[in-house]
Amino acid sequence: MEHIGIIHTPYKTKEECPIQPLYSLGSFGRVEVFREYELGLRDVETFSHIYLLYLFDRAGKIDLVRSTFLGDTPRGIYASRHPCRPNGIGFSIVRLVSRNENVLTVERPDMLDGTPLLDIKPYIPKYDCISKASEGWTAGQKWRQKPQGRE
């Protein structure tokens, strides 16, 4: 798999990086797509939101069962969005503010500055919004404003 670009955000350390886009309201980033992939951005600006798929290149130790940012109860890694995972692939939905050639300005990034970009996909509400989806074990969990025990 090849990186197609680099994500630039205001977050230099894990401690300052939000755990979900929910916590990065008012924050902006730039998605720099390498020039050889720029043609693939055609029409992306017609969407209000996009998925960014990226590499957790600084995640830390991989544990298949670990506590999450929501609490101290250990959960299976595939039942969480914790970045320390075997293949280290992350994804976020961000608001697409603008496109200038090969650079996208986005709102609500929740990844570290310099994160390798793997792919971009449009967020399409009629396909991606599932109104009766289950929240699983996260239902009723109180969201922490600041994550505990970040690695």
PyRosetta script that sets phi, psi and omega in degrees:
from pyrosetta import init, pose_from_sequence

init()
pose = pose_from_sequence("MEHIGIIHTPYKTKEECPIQPLYSLGSFGRVEVFREYELGLRDVETFSHIYLLYLFDRAGKIDLVRSTFLGDTPRGIYASRHPCRPNGIGFSIVRLVSRNENVLTVERPDMLDGTPLLDIKPYIPKYDCISKASEGWTAGQKWRQKPQGRE")
pose.set_psi(1, 135.2)
pose.set_omega(1, 179.7)
pose.set_phi(2, -107.1)
pose.set_psi(2, 144.8)
pose.set_omega(2, 172.5)
pose.set_phi(3, -72.9)
pose.set_psi(3, 140.8)
pose.set_omega(3, 178.8)
pose.set_phi(4, -105.3)
pose.set_psi(4, -1.9)
pose.set_omega(4, -179.5)
pose.set_phi(5, 175.6)
pose.set_psi(5, -169.7)
pose.set_omega(5, -178.9)
pose.set_phi(6, -132.5)
pose.set_psi(6, 139.3)
pose.set_omega(6, 177.0)
pose.set_phi(7, -99.7)
pose.set_psi(7, 127.7)
pose.set_omega(7, 179.0)
pose.set_phi(8, -109.5)
pose.set_psi(8, 125.8)
pose.set_omega(8, -179.6)
pose.set_phi(9, -136.0)
pose.set_psi(9, 171.1)
pose.set_omega(9, 176.6)
pose.set_phi(10, -77.2)
pose.set_psi(10, -3.0)
pose.set_omega(10, -171.3)
pose.set_phi(11, -96.1)
pose.set_psi(11, 109.9)
pose.set_omega(11, -177.2)
pose.set_phi(12, -93.0)
pose.set_psi(12, -25.7)
pose.set_omega(12, -177.0)
pose.set_phi(13, -126.0)
pose.set_psi(13, 158.1)
pose.set_omega(13, 177.6)
pose.set_phi(14, -61.9)
pose.set_psi(14, -34.4)
pose.set_omega(14, -176.8)
pose.set_phi(15, -65.7)
pose.set_psi(15, -32.8)
pose.set_omega(15, -179.3)
pose.set_phi(16, -93.0)
pose.set_psi(16, -10.0)
pose.set_omega(16, -176.8)
pose.set_phi(17, -79.3)
pose.set_psi(17, 128.2)
pose.set_omega(17, 177.9)
pose.set_phi(18, -66.6)
pose.set_psi(18, 153.4)
pose.set_omega(18, -176.7)
pose.set_phi(19, -84.6)
pose.set_psi(19, -14.6)
pose.set_omega(19, 176.7)
pose.set_phi(20, -154.7)
pose.set_psi(20, 158.6)
pose.set_omega(20, 177.5)
pose.set_phi(21, -56.0)
pose.set_psi(21, -26.0)
pose.set_omega(21, 177.0)
pose.set_phi(22, -50.9)
pose.set_psi(22, -34.5)
pose.set_omega(22, -175.7)
pose.set_phi(23, -95.0)
pose.set_psi(23, 7.0)
pose.set_omega(23, 180.0)
pose.set_phi(24, -116.7)
pose.set_psi(24, 27.4)
pose.set_omega(24, 178.1)
pose.set_phi(25, -54.5)
pose.set_psi(25, 131.4)
pose.set_omega(25, 179.8)
pose.set_phi(26, 82.5)
pose.set_psi(26, 3.3)
pose.set_omega(26, 178.9)
pose.set_phi(27, -101.2)
pose.set_psi(27, 143.5)
pose.set_omega(27, -177.8)
pose.set_phi(28, -126.7)
pose.set_psi(28, 153.8)
pose.set_omega(28, 177.4)
pose.set_phi(29, -143.2)
pose.set_psi(29, 173.3)
pose.set_omega(29, 177.2)
pose.set_phi(30, -123.5)
pose.set_psi(30, 136.0)
pose.set_omega(30, 175.9)
pose.set_phi(31, -109.6)
pose.set_psi(31, 109.2)
pose.set_omega(31, -179.2)
pose.set_phi(32, -96.8)
pose.set_psi(32, 109.2)
pose.set_omega(32, 177.9)
pose.set_phi(33, -88.8)
pose.set_psi(33, 132.0)
pose.set_omega(33, 179.6)
pose.set_phi(34, -58.2)
pose.set_psi(34, 144.0)
pose.set_omega(34, -173.9)
pose.set_phi(35, -53.9)
pose.set_psi(35, -35.8)
pose.set_omega(35, -178.0)
pose.set_phi(36, -67.7)
pose.set_psi(36, -12.6)
pose.set_omega(36, 178.0)
pose.set_phi(37, -110.0)
pose.set_psi(37, 2.4)
pose.set_omega(37, -175.4)
pose.set_phi(38, -57.6)
pose.set_psi(38, -38.6)
pose.set_omega(38, -179.2)
pose.set_phi(39, -57.5)
pose.set_psi(39, -30.9)
pose.set_omega(39, 178.7)
pose.set_phi(40, -67.7)
pose.set_psi(40, -11.2)
pose.set_omega(40, 178.1)
pose.set_phi(41, -82.5)
pose.set_psi(41, -5.2)
pose.set_omega(41, -178.8)
pose.set_phi(42, -51.1)
pose.set_psi(42, 127.0)
pose.set_omega(42, 177.6)
pose.set_phi(43, 75.4)
pose.set_psi(43, -0.1)
pose.set_omega(43, -179.9)
pose.set_phi(44, -61.9)
pose.set_psi(44, -30.9)
pose.set_omega(44, -178.2)
pose.set_phi(45, -69.0)
pose.set_psi(45, -5.9)
pose.set_omega(45, 176.2)
pose.set_phi(46, -79.4)
pose.set_psi(46, -8.2)
pose.set_omega(46, 179.7)
pose.set_phi(47, -102.3)
pose.set_psi(47, 145.5)
pose.set_omega(47, 177.8)
pose.set_phi(48, -82.2)
pose.set_psi(48, -28.8)
pose.set_omega(48, -177.2)
pose.set_phi(49, -135.9)
pose.set_psi(49, 150.5)
pose.set_omega(49, 178.1)
pose.set_phi(50, -137.2)
pose.set_psi(50, 154.0)
pose.set_omega(50, 169.4)
pose.set_phi(51, -88.5)
pose.set_psi(51, 135.3)
pose.set_omega(51, 168.5)
pose.set_phi(52, -109.7)
pose.set_psi(52, 126.2)
pose.set_omega(52, 173.5)
pose.set_phi(53, -107.3)
pose.set_psi(53, 131.6)
pose.set_omega(53, -171.2)
pose.set_phi(54, -147.6)
pose.set_psi(54, 172.4)
pose.set_omega(54, -178.0)
pose.set_phi(55, -100.8)
pose.set_psi(55, 127.0)
pose.set_omega(55, 172.1)
pose.set_phi(56, -76.9)
pose.set_psi(56, 78.4)
pose.set_omega(56, -172.9)
pose.set_phi(57, -78.7)
pose.set_psi(57, -8.7)
pose.set_omega(57, 179.6)
pose.set_phi(58, -131.8)
pose.set_psi(58, 31.9)
pose.set_omega(58, -171.2)
pose.set_phi(59, -69.6)
pose.set_psi(59, -43.0)
pose.set_omega(59, -177.0)
pose.set_phi(60, 113.0)
pose.set_psi(60, -165.1)
pose.set_omega(60, -174.8)
pose.set_phi(61, -61.7)
pose.set_psi(61, 135.7)
pose.set_omega(61, 178.7)
pose.set_phi(62, -90.2)
pose.set_psi(62, 121.8)
pose.set_omega(62, 172.7)
pose.set_phi(63, -127.4)
pose.set_psi(63, 130.4)
pose.set_omega(63, -177.9)
pose.set_phi(64, -74.1)
pose.set_psi(64, -21.1)
pose.set_omega(64, 174.0)
pose.set_phi(65, -130.9)
pose.set_psi(65, 127.2)
pose.set_omega(65, -177.4)
pose.set_phi(66, -160.6)
pose.set_psi(66, 162.3)
pose.set_omega(66, 174.0)
pose.set_phi(67, -71.7)
pose.set_psi(67, 157.1)
pose.set_omega(67, -176.8)
pose.set_phi(68, -110.8)
pose.set_psi(68, -178.7)
pose.set_omega(68, 178.1)
pose.set_phi(69, -74.6)
pose.set_psi(69, -10.0)
pose.set_omega(69, 178.9)
pose.set_phi(70, -90.7)
pose.set_psi(70, -18.8)
pose.set_omega(70, -177.4)
pose.set_phi(71, -178.3)
pose.set_psi(71, -179.1)
pose.set_omega(71, -175.5)
pose.set_phi(72, -95.3)
pose.set_psi(72, -7.6)
pose.set_omega(72, 179.0)
pose.set_phi(73, -69.2)
pose.set_psi(73, 124.4)
pose.set_omega(73, 178.3)
pose.set_phi(74, -63.9)
pose.set_psi(74, 136.8)
pose.set_omega(74, 179.2)
pose.set_phi(75, -129.8)
pose.set_psi(75, 154.5)
pose.set_omega(75, 174.1)
pose.set_phi(76, -65.2)
pose.set_psi(76, 140.8)
pose.set_omega(76, -176.1)
pose.set_phi(77, -58.5)
pose.set_psi(77, -31.1)
pose.set_omega(77, -179.8)
pose.set_phi(78, -82.2)
pose.set_psi(78, -2.5)
pose.set_omega(78, 173.2)
pose.set_phi(79, -106.6)
pose.set_psi(79, 19.8)
pose.set_omega(79, 178.9)
pose.set_phi(80, -144.3)
pose.set_psi(80, 176.7)
pose.set_omega(80, 175.7)
pose.set_phi(81, -113.7)
pose.set_psi(81, 22.2)
pose.set_omega(81, -179.5)
pose.set_phi(82, -59.2)
pose.set_psi(82, 139.0)
pose.set_omega(82, -177.0)
pose.set_phi(83, -72.5)
pose.set_psi(83, -19.7)
pose.set_omega(83, -177.4)
pose.set_phi(84, -84.4)
pose.set_psi(84, 86.4)
pose.set_omega(84, -175.2)
pose.set_phi(85, -135.1)
pose.set_psi(85, 158.0)
pose.set_omega(85, -174.5)
pose.set_phi(86, -53.5)
pose.set_psi(86, -44.7)
pose.set_omega(86, -179.0)
pose.set_phi(87, -98.9)
pose.set_psi(87, -4.5)
pose.set_omega(87, 171.8)
pose.set_phi(88, 55.1)
pose.set_psi(88, 37.2)
pose.set_omega(88, 178.9)
pose.set_phi(89, -99.6)
pose.set_psi(89, 126.0)
pose.set_omega(89, 176.9)
pose.set_phi(90, -111.3)
pose.set_psi(90, 160.1)
pose.set_omega(90, 174.5)
pose.set_phi(91, -147.6)
pose.set_psi(91, 147.3)
pose.set_omega(91, 177.6)
pose.set_phi(92, -145.9)
pose.set_psi(92, 148.6)
pose.set_omega(92, 171.3)
pose.set_phi(93, -99.2)
pose.set_psi(93, 124.5)
pose.set_omega(93, 179.9)
pose.set_phi(94, -125.7)
pose.set_psi(94, 157.5)
pose.set_omega(94, 175.6)
pose.set_phi(95, -84.3)
pose.set_psi(95, 129.5)
pose.set_omega(95, 178.1)
pose.set_phi(96, -85.6)
pose.set_psi(96, 113.4)
pose.set_omega(96, -178.0)
pose.set_phi(97, -85.2)
pose.set_psi(97, -46.5)
pose.set_omega(97, -178.6)
pose.set_phi(98, -163.7)
pose.set_psi(98, 165.9)
pose.set_omega(98, 174.3)
pose.set_phi(99, -129.0)
pose.set_psi(99, 131.8)
pose.set_omega(99, 173.3)
pose.set_phi(100, -128.6)
pose.set_psi(100, 97.4)
pose.set_omega(100, -176.1)
pose.set_phi(101, 56.5)
pose.set_psi(101, -111.0)
pose.set_omega(101, -176.0)
pose.set_phi(102, -97.7)
pose.set_psi(102, 10.8)
pose.set_omega(102, -178.1)
pose.set_phi(103, -118.5)
pose.set_psi(103, 126.8)
pose.set_omega(103, 176.7)
pose.set_phi(104, -105.2)
pose.set_psi(104, 133.1)
pose.set_omega(104, 171.1)
pose.set_phi(105, -96.0)
pose.set_psi(105, 129.7)
pose.set_omega(105, -176.7)
pose.set_phi(106, -128.2)
pose.set_psi(106, 153.7)
pose.set_omega(106, 175.4)
pose.set_phi(107, -109.1)
pose.set_psi(107, 143.9)
pose.set_omega(107, 177.9)
pose.set_phi(108, 72.9)
pose.set_psi(108, 43.5)
pose.set_omega(108, 174.1)
pose.set_phi(109, -70.4)
pose.set_psi(109, 147.9)
pose.set_omega(109, 178.8)
pose.set_phi(110, -134.9)
pose.set_psi(110, 38.7)
pose.set_omega(110, 178.8)
pose.set_phi(111, -130.0)
pose.set_psi(111, 163.1)
pose.set_omega(111, -179.2)
pose.set_phi(112, -70.8)
pose.set_psi(112, 149.9)
pose.set_omega(112, 175.8)
pose.set_phi(113, -59.9)
pose.set_psi(113, 135.2)
pose.set_omega(113, 179.4)
pose.set_phi(114, 86.8)
pose.set_psi(114, 10.7)
pose.set_omega(114, -179.5)
pose.set_phi(115, -67.0)
pose.set_psi(115, 131.7)
pose.set_omega(115, 177.8)
pose.set_phi(116, -68.5)
pose.set_psi(116, 129.3)
pose.set_omega(116, 179.2)
pose.set_phi(117, -88.6)
pose.set_psi(117, 129.7)
pose.set_omega(117, 179.0)
pose.set_phi(118, -99.9)
pose.set_psi(118, -37.0)
pose.set_omega(118, -175.9)
pose.set_phi(119, -166.5)
pose.set_psi(119, 163.3)
pose.set_omega(119, 175.4)
pose.set_phi(120, -132.7)
pose.set_psi(120, 136.2)
pose.set_omega(120, 175.6)
pose.set_phi(121, -136.8)
pose.set_psi(121, 146.1)
pose.set_omega(121, 178.1)
pose.set_phi(122, -73.9)
pose.set_psi(122, 143.2)
pose.set_omega(122, 170.6)
pose.set_phi(123, -85.2)
pose.set_psi(123, 121.1)
pose.set_omega(123, -177.4)
pose.set_phi(124, -121.5)
pose.set_psi(124, 103.8)
pose.set_omega(124, -173.6)
pose.set_phi(125, -52.0)
pose.set_psi(125, -40.0)
pose.set_omega(125, -177.0)
pose.set_phi(126, -67.8)
pose.set_psi(126, -18.4)
pose.set_omega(126, 176.2)
pose.set_phi(127, -102.7)
pose.set_psi(127, -33.9)
pose.set_omega(127, -167.9)
pose.set_phi(128, -98.3)
pose.set_psi(128, -17.3)
pose.set_omega(128, -178.7)
pose.set_phi(129, -94.0)
pose.set_psi(129, 115.9)
pose.set_omega(129, 179.9)
pose.set_phi(130, -113.1)
pose.set_psi(130, 101.1)
pose.set_omega(130, -169.8)
pose.set_phi(131, -65.3)
pose.set_psi(131, -28.4)
pose.set_omega(131, -177.1)
pose.set_phi(132, -107.2)
pose.set_psi(132, 24.1)
pose.set_omega(132, 179.7)
pose.set_phi(133, -69.5)
pose.set_psi(133, 145.6)
pose.set_omega(133, 178.0)
pose.set_phi(134, -82.1)
pose.set_psi(134, 142.6)
pose.set_omega(134, 175.6)
pose.set_phi(135, -87.0)
pose.set_psi(135, 1.1)
pose.set_omega(135, 179.2)
pose.set_phi(136, 57.4)
pose.set_psi(136, -144.8)
pose.set_omega(136, -177.5)
pose.set_phi(137, -67.6)
pose.set_psi(137, -13.0)
pose.set_omega(137, -179.2)
pose.set_phi(138, -78.2)
pose.set_psi(138, -14.8)
pose.set_omega(138, 179.9)
pose.set_phi(139, -57.3)
pose.set_psi(139, 129.2)
pose.set_omega(139, 178.1)
pose.set_phi(140, 79.6)
pose.set_psi(140, -4.4)
pose.set_omega(140, 178.4)
pose.set_phi(141, -73.0)
pose.set_psi(141, 137.8)
pose.set_omega(141, 176.2)
pose.set_phi(142, -79.1)
pose.set_psi(142, 128.3)
pose.set_omega(142, 179.5)
pose.set_phi(143, -77.7)
pose.set_psi(143, 130.2)
pose.set_omega(143, 176.2)
pose.set_phi(144, -81.0)
pose.set_psi(144, 135.7)
pose.set_omega(144, 175.3)
pose.set_phi(145, -70.0)
pose.set_psi(145, -41.0)
pose.set_omega(145, 177.4)
pose.set_phi(146, -119.4)
pose.set_psi(146, 123.9)
pose.set_omega(146, 179.8)
pose.set_phi(147, -62.4)
pose.set_psi(147, 144.8)
pose.set_omega(147, 177.3)
pose.set_phi(148, -95.0)
pose.set_psi(148, 140.9)
pose.set_omega(148, 172.0)
pose.set_phi(149, 62.4)
pose.set_psi(149, 40.5)
pose.set_omega(149, 178.6)
pose.set_phi(150, -66.5)
pose.set_psi(150, 142.7)
pose.set_omega(150, 177.0)
pose.set_phi(151, -93.8)
pose.dump_pdb("model.pdb")
